[in-house]
Amino acid sequence: MIRALFVLFGLVELLFPDQLVRVLTRIAYEDGSEMTAKSWMTTATRVEGAVFLYLGLRGLCRGSDEDE
């Protein structure tokens, strides 16, 4: 289950990094709507998404191999 969540969250980070950062900033800070992210934040979010996607898919593939 956690592996599937890694894959899902990784995809969201890869496809919609700016929107995700905007939503999480609004959730995390009281005045989040007034804050702006640095220019490198989009790239960092995509890299994190790629890592999550890789780890999730790797875990899912290994999990199915172990079942056989």
N, C-alpha and C positions, 0 to 999 in steps of 0.2 A: 504494500500500500504506500509506504513512504517513498519507494522508488518511483512509483507513478506520479506522486506529487512533485518530486524533483523534476521529472520530465515536463509536467504541466507548467510548473513555475519557470523552468528554464525556457520553454517556448514563449511564455508571456514576456519574459525579460528580453529575449532576442527580437521579438516582433514589435513590442510596444514599450520600449525603454523610457521614453519621455513621459508617457501617460502614467506608467507605473511609479516613476519617481515623484511625479506631481501628486498622485493619490497618497502615496506613503508619507510624503512630507506633510500633507494636510492632516493625516491621521496622527503623526508622531509629535507635531508641534502645535501649540496653541495658536500661534500666528503663522501657520504654515502657508496660508494663501499669499502672504506678503513676501515669502522667501523665494529666491531663485537659485537653481542649481548651477554649479560651475559647468563650463563647457565640456570638460572631460567626463562628466558624470554619465552621459549617454554611452560612451565607449566602455566605461567601467561596468555599467549595468549589462551591456551586451556580452562582455567577457564573462561575467559571473553567470549569466544565463547559459552560455555555451558550456561552462564547466558543470553546472547543474544538469544540463541536458546529457552531457557525456557520462557523468556519474550515474544518473538515473537509468539511461539506456544500458550502460555496462552492467549495472546491478540487475536489471530485468533480464538481460541475456544470460548472465551467469546463474540467475535463479532458475531459469527454465532448463539450463544444462544440468543443474544439480538434481532436478526432479526426474530426469530421464534415467 
